[in-house]
Amino acid sequence: MTLSFPNPSRSYDEGRHRVRFVGHDGLMQIRFFLPVSILTDDLSVRIPTETDYLSAFDGMRKRIFEVARKAYESRRRDMIELDHANFGRGA
């Protein structure tokens, strides 16, 4: 099977400053966590809100899913924390 993202849901974890989303490999659910620092590059200088983070995620959804697929292919775990290195950037 290949990783797919049939559920467009995503949620913001304020305590850990990350966005959570899920993918599916057949019947397996794969949890992904994306630090909000990856989403803030295009946000204005004001303090971003949950809505800003989720909107930024939506705007980058295609790229995020591509990166998530690559990370999953290399690690094949049920939980993957993405980071700046996954996106080809330093922290």
JOFEN-V341269 format. One record per run of one state. SS is the DSSP state (h for helix, s for strand, l for the rest). FROM is the first residue (numbers start at 1). LEN is the number of residues. If there is no record, write none. Layout:
BEGIN
<<SS FROM LEN> <SS FROM LEN>>
END
This chain:
BEGIN
<<l 1 2> <s 3 2> <l 5 5> <s 10 4> <l 14 4> <s 18 8> <l 26 2> <s 28 8> <h 36 3> <l 39 1> <h 40 3> <l 43 7> <h 50 26> <l 76 3> <s 79 4> <l 83 1> <h 84 4> <l 88 4>>
END
